[in-house]
Amino acid sequence: MKPKTLILMVVAVSCGLGASYMTSRLLADRESDVEKVQVLIAKKTLNMGDILKTPEDLFDVKMYPSGEEPKAAITEIDKLRGRQLKRSLRNGDFVTADDLIDGKTESGLKYILPPGHQAVGIRVTPESIAGGFASLPHSRVNIIWTMRGGTERASFAKILLENILVLAADTSTRVNENGQAMPANVVTVALKPEDVLKIELAKSMGTVALALRGFNDSSRSPVEKVDGDGLRTGTVQGLTNAEEPVETSGAPPVSLPALTPIPKTGATQPKEGDPDFQNFKLHIIEGDQQRSVNFKLDPKSKEVINDGVRRSNVPPGPQISPAPPAPDAVPPKKN
């Protein structure tokens, strides 16, 4: 490369670097002249009803050029201290005065009641609210309905409503600062209109209890309903909402449990040379009595080998005697 060309390249690169430096300095000077405003944004998800005791632990500061900051956003941390949230905030959301409850002018449940919900009071006892922990305002609970009927099957406990927001314990809508339990005589919860009717009917037919849910637990319970018969026999199973309601009066319907294989011992042991029978036990329920019958099933022909299944302790029906044979007809005598 010629010396003249090399010199021109060095001069061009130097001029480019100089121009870039001057441009960056100019932009920096312009930015430094722009006034910036700080805005408080949430560090994590905050729930409706939370009291902001230490807002510096819950909010970060984000700088915005003046005029570009969110409208009505709060910029001073002291304006949040001790305030209560009217609605939930997500991580990164800024907070405004409309997100906070004004204790002077906004006292009452209507400012923390979710849209489309109504406030309903439930009379409780200490044991029905876990000693006062299930009545903490802004916690989430399951509402358990228990009804005692005339029979075991008619008696049941059921999760009537899940993940319900607690609004107040008696007249208090705030949690104690020390986080202790809040025993109450009446717990107010937020319910949709159709659930209001359910809870009012349930209160008139049985008892209602509140079960405290874990923090941010939105899962559904695997067991929804347990009746007295299942509780006694140890065969408690979850039931779905689609199941027909349990009868509350009269005799329980006869139900036959699934066939249970039994070991090949005793009287059910097949004789030598017999096919490889399958042995089963049939549970028969007759009114308030139960009995079991063992039988064998031929796996090929599906024939049942048994003395027969008969009803027990059932009085025989009236015996009908056969009609006596008609006397032979005697032909009339001729004159």
C-alpha positions in Angstrom: 0.0 0.0 0.0 1.3 3.5 -0.9 2.2 5.8 2.0 -0.1 8.4 0.7 -3.1 6.1 0.8 -2.2 4.9 4.3 -2.1 8.4 5.6 -5.6 9.2 4.1 -7.0 6.1 5.8 -5.6 7.1 9.2 -7.0 10.6 8.9 -10.5 9.2 7.9 -10.6 6.8 10.9 -9.6 9.6 13.2 -12.3 11.9 11.9 -14.9 9.2 12.3 -13.9 8.5 15.9 -13.9 12.2 16.7 -17.4 12.7 15.2 -18.8 9.7 17.1 -17.4 11.0 20.4 -18.8 14.5 19.8 -22.2 13.1 19.0 -22.3 10.9 22.1 -21.3 13.9 24.2 -24.0 16.1 22.6 -26.7 13.4 23.3 -25.5 13.0 26.9 -25.7 16.8 27.4 -29.2 16.8 26.0 -30.4 13.9 28.2 -28.9 15.6 31.3 -31.0 18.7 30.5 -34.2 16.5 30.4 -36.0 16.5 33.8 -36.8 13.0 35.1 -39.6 11.9 37.5 -39.5 8.9 39.8 -42.5 6.5 39.9 -43.1 3.7 42.4 -43.7 0.3 41.0 -44.5 -3.0 42.7 -41.6 -5.4 43.3 -44.0 -8.4 43.5 -47.7 -9.3 43.3 -49.7 -7.5 46.0 -53.2 -8.6 47.0 -56.3 -6.5 47.5 -56.6 -5.5 51.1 -52.9 -5.7 51.9 -51.7 -3.0 54.3 -48.5 -1.3 53.2 -46.6 -1.2 56.5 -43.1 -1.0 55.0 -43.7 0.2 51.4 -39.9 0.5 50.8 -39.8 -3.3 50.9 -42.7 -3.7 48.4 -41.9 -1.0 45.8 -39.0 0.0 43.6 -38.3 3.4 42.0 -38.3 3.8 38.2 -37.3 7.0 36.4 -39.4 8.5 33.6 -38.7 11.6 31.5 -40.9 14.4 32.7 -44.2 14.3 30.8 -43.9 10.6 30.0 -44.6 9.2 33.4 -47.9 7.4 34.1 -50.6 9.8 35.0 -51.6 10.0 38.7 -48.8 7.6 39.6 -47.5 8.0 43.2 -43.9 9.2 43.4 -43.3 9.5 47.2 -42.9 6.4 49.3 -44.3 8.1 52.5 -47.7 8.5 50.8 -48.0 4.7 50.8 -47.0 4.0 54.4 -49.8 2.4 56.4 -52.3 2.6 53.5 -54.5 -0.3 52.3 -54.8 -1.6 48.8 -58.2 -1.3 47.2 -57.2 -3.6 44.3 -54.5 -6.1 43.5 -51.2 -5.1 41.8 -48.9 -7.2 39.7 -45.2 -7.2 39.6 -44.1 -4.0 37.8 -47.4 -2.2 38.1 -47.3 1.4 39.3 -49.6 2.5 42.1 -52.0 5.5 42.0 -54.2 7.1 44.6 -57.2 5.3 43.2 -55.6 2.0 44.1 -55.6 2.9 47.8 -58.5 3.0 50.3 -59.0 6.5 51.8 -59.8 5.8 55.5 -61.5 9.1 55.9 -64.0 8.9 53.0 -63.9 5.3 51.9 -64.6 3.3 55.0 -66.8 0.3 54.3 -66.9 -3.1 52.5 -68.1 -1.5 49.2 -64.6 -0.3 48.5 -63.0 -3.8 48.8 -65.9 -5.8 47.4 -64.9 -7.4 44.0 -67.1 -6.5 41.0 -70.2 -8.7 40.6 -70.1 -9.9 44.2 -72.2 -9.3 47.3 -71.3 -9.3 51.0 -72.9 -12.0 53.1 -72.5 -12.6 56.8 -72.2 -16.1 58.3 -72.7 -16.7 62.0 -69.8 -18.9 63.2 -68.3 -20.5 66.3 -64.6 -20.6 67.3 -64.2 -24.2 66.1 -66.0 -23.5 62.8 -63.4 -20.8 61.9 -60.2 -22.7 63.0 -60.0 -20.7 66.2 -60.2 -17.4 64.3 -57.6 -18.0 61.6 -60.2 -18.7 59.0 -61.9 -15.4 59.7 -58.9 -13.2 58.9 -60.0 -10.4 56.5 -58.7 -10.8 52.9 -57.8 -14.5 53.4 -59.3 -17.3 51.3 -61.5 -20.1 52.6 -63.6 -23.1 51.6 -67.2 -23.2 52.9 -68.1 -26.6 54.3 -71.8 -27.6 54.6 -72.7 -30.4 57.0 -76.2 -31.9 57.2 -77.5 -34.6 59.4 -80.3 -36.7 57.9 -82.4 -39.6 59.1 -80.0 -42.2 57.7 -76.3 -42.6 57.3 -76.5 -42.0 53.6 -78.6 -38.9 54.1 -76.0 -37.4 56.5 -73.1 -35.8 54.7 -70.4 -33.1 54.7 -69.8 -31.2 51.4 -67.5 -28.5 50.1 -70.2 -26.1 49.1 -68.0 -23.2 47.8 -64.2 -23.0 47.3 -61.7 -20.2 47.3 -64.0 -17.6 48.9 -62.7 -14.2 49.9 -63.2 -13.1 53.5 -64.1 -9.5 53.8 -64.5 -8.9 57.6 -64.4 -10.5 61.0 -67.3 -9.0 62.8 -66.9 -5.2 62.0 -63.1 -5.3 61.3 -61.9 -5.3 57.7 -58.2 -5.2 58.6 -55.9 -7.9 59.8 -54.2 -7.4 63.2 -50.8 -5.9 62.9 -49.3 -8.9 64.8 -51.0 -11.3 62.4 -52.8 -13.2 65.2 -56.1 -15.0 64.9 -59.3 -12.9 64.9 -62.2 -14.7 66.6 -65.6 -13.5 65.5 -69.3 -14.2 65.8 -70.0 -13.2 62.2 -67.7 -13.6 59.2 -68.5 -11.6 56.1 -67.6 -13.1 52.8 -67.8 -12.0 49.1 -70.2 -14.2 47.0 -71.7 -14.2 43.6 -75.4 -13.7 43.5 -76.1 -17.4 42.8 -73.8 -18.5 45.6 -75.7 -16.1 48.0 -78.8 -18.3 47.5 -76.8 -21.5 48.1 -75.3 -20.3 51.4 -78.6 -19.0 52.7 -80.3 -22.3 52.0 -77.4 -24.3 53.5 -77.6 -22.3 56.7 -81.2 -23.1 57.1 -80.8 -26.8 56.5 -77.5 -27.6 58.4 -74.3 -26.1 59.7 -71.6 -24.1 57.9 -67.9 -24.0 58.7 -64.9 -22.2 57.1 -61.6 -24.0 56.2 -58.6 -21.7 55.7 -56.8 -22.2 52.4 -53.0 -21.8 51.9 -51.6 -18.5 50.5 -52.1 -18.2 46.8 -53.6 -21.7 46.7 -56.1 -21.9 43.7 -56.3 -25.8 43.5 -59.5 -27.7 43.7 -60.1 -30.2 46.5 -59.9 -33.9 45.3 -62.8 -34.8 47.7 -66.0 -32.8 47.4 -68.5 -34.8 49.5 -68.5 -37.6 52.1 -71.6 -39.3 53.4 -72.2 -41.2 56.7 -72.3 -44.6 55.1 -68.9 -44.1 53.4 -67.4 -42.8 56.6 -68.6 -45.8 58.6 -67.4 -48.4 56.0 -64.1 -46.7 55.3 -64.9 -46.3 51.6 -64.9 -42.5 51.5 -64.8 -41.3 47.9 -64.9 -37.9 46.2 -68.2 -37.1 44.5 -68.8 -34.6 41.7 -71.3 -31.8 41.4 -73.0 -33.6 38.6 -74.0 -36.5 40.9 -77.7 -36.6 41.9 -78.4 -35.3 45.4 -78.5 -37.7 48.3 -81.9 -38.8 49.5 -82.8 -37.1 52.8 -85.7 -39.3 53.8 -86.9 -42.8 53.4 -85.0 -46.0 53.2 -81.7 -45.9 51.4 -81.7 -47.5 47.9 -80.1 -51.0 47.6 -76.6 -50.8 46.2 -74.2 -53.6 45.3 -70.5 -53.0 45.7 -68.1 -54.2 43.1 -67.3 -57.9 43.1 -64.2 -58.6 45.1 -62.0 -61.7 44.3 -61.4 -63.9 47.4 -58.6 -66.4 48.0 -59.2 -70.0 46.9 -59.6 -71.4 50.4 -62.2 -73.4 52.4 -65.4 -74.2 50.7 -64.6 -72.2 47.6 -61.5 -74.3 46.7 -62.2 -75.9 43.3 -61.8 -79.7 43.1 -59.0 -81.4 41.4 -59.6 -81.6 37.7 -62.0 -78.6 37.7 -61.3 -75.6 35.4 -59.4 -72.7 36.7 -62.4 -71.0 38.3 -62.4 -67.4 39.4 -63.8 -66.9 43.0 -65.9 -64.0 43.9 -67.9 -62.7 46.9 -71.2 -61.0 46.4 -72.5 -58.6 49.0 -76.3 -58.4 49.2 -78.1 -55.7 51.0 -81.7 -56.3 51.9 -83.2 -53.4 53.7 -81.1 -52.9 56.9 -79.5 -56.4 56.6 -76.5 -57.5 54.7 -75.1 -60.9 53.8 -72.3 -62.3 51.6 -72.5 -65.2 49.1 -69.4 -66.9 47.6 -69.5 -68.2 44.0 -67.2 -69.4 41.3 -67.1 -68.2 37.7 -66.0 -70.3 34.8 -63.7 -67.9 32.8 -64.6 -69.6 29.5 -68.3 -70.2 29.6 -69.0 -67.4 32.1 -71.2 -69.8 34.0 -71.8 -69.2 37.7 -71.3 -72.3 39.9 -73.2 -71.8 43.1 -76.2 -73.2 45.1 -78.2 -70.2 44.1 -78.7 -66.8 45.5 -81.7 -66.5 47.7 -83.1 -63.8 49.9 -82.6 -64.3 53.6 -84.9 -63.6 56.5 -87.8 -62.9 54.2 -91.0 -64.6 55.2 -92.4 -66.8 52.5 -95.5 -65.7 50.6 -98.9 -67.3 51.2 -99.1 -70.9 49.9 -101.9 -71.4 47.4 -103.4 -74.9 47.6 -104.2 -76.4 44.2 -107.9 -76.5 43.4 -109.5 -79.9 43.9 -110.2 -81.8 40.7 -113.6 -81.3 39.3 -115.9 -84.3 39.7 -116.5 -86.4 36.7 -119.6 -85.3 34.8 -122.5 -87.7 35.1 -124.6 -87.9 32.0 -128.3 -87.3 32.6 -130.6 -90.3 32.8 -132.9 -91.0 29.9 -136.6 -91.3 30.6 
